[in-house]
Amino acid sequence: MNKVIYLVEDDSAIVDIYKALMKKFKFTLRAFSLGKEAIKAIKDIKDSKSEEKKPDIVLLALILPDINGLHDSAAAISQGF
C-alpha cells in the first residue's frame, strides 16, 4: 500500500519540490497551503467523513499564514489522531 504524506506548506516552490520527490519515491502527497485545511482533513478522516487513508506522516511548516505551525497546528493535528 502506498504511503500517504500530508504537507502543510504555503510556499508553492517548496510544495513543487516535495511533489517531485514524493512522486519519485512513489508516495502519495496531499498538500495544504493553510493549517486549518489540514486540520479539517485529518478531523474528517477521524470522524469517518472521508474515505481517505490517514496520513502516515505530516510535514508541517513552522510559519503559516493562518496559524502557528509549531504550536497550533501540531496540537490540533495530534488531537486528530
N, C-alpha and C positions, 0 to 999 in steps of 0.2 A: 504494500500500500504506500502511496505517495505521502511524504511528509508535508505538512501544511505549516507555513510560516506567515505570521501576520507582521507587517512592517508598518509602524506608525511614524511617519516622516513627512514633513511639509516641503522639503526641498526636492523638486522634481528631478534634478540631476542625480541626486543620491538614490532616489527611487529607481531611476533608469539603470543605474549601476547594479543595484540589488536584483532587479528583474533579469538582467543579463546573466548574472552569476547563478541565480536560482534556476533559471532555465537550463543552464549548462549542466547543473548537478541534478536536474530532474526533480526539483522541489516545487510545490505549488505555493505561489506567493500571492497574498492578498494585501494590497497597500491601502493605507488610510492616511489622509492628509491632516485629519483632526483626531485628537484623542477621544473626543466624545463619540465619534463614529465607531472607533474600535471597541470602546466600552459597550456601546449598544449591540454591536455584532456578537460580542462574547456573551453578553447577558441573554440575547435571543437564543443562542445555542444552548446555554444553560437552562433556559425556560422552555426549550424544545419548540421555539417559534421558527427555527431554521433547520433545514436539512443538512447544513454544512457540518463538516467534521471539526471538532475542537482543534485549535491550533496546537502544534507540538511545541512551538516557541513563539514568543512575541518579542520582536526587536523594536525598541522604543527610543525615540529621540528624547533628549533631556529637556529641550526647549521647544514647545509647540505653541501655535497661536492662540489656542483656546484654553488649554490647561497646562499646568506644570508637569512635564513628563516624569520627573523624578519622584514627585510626591503624589500628586493627584491621580495620574494615570496608573502608576504602579499599584497603588492601593485599590483602586476601582477594579483593575484587571484581576488582581489576585483574589478579590472577593467574588469575581465572576466564576472562578473555578472552585 
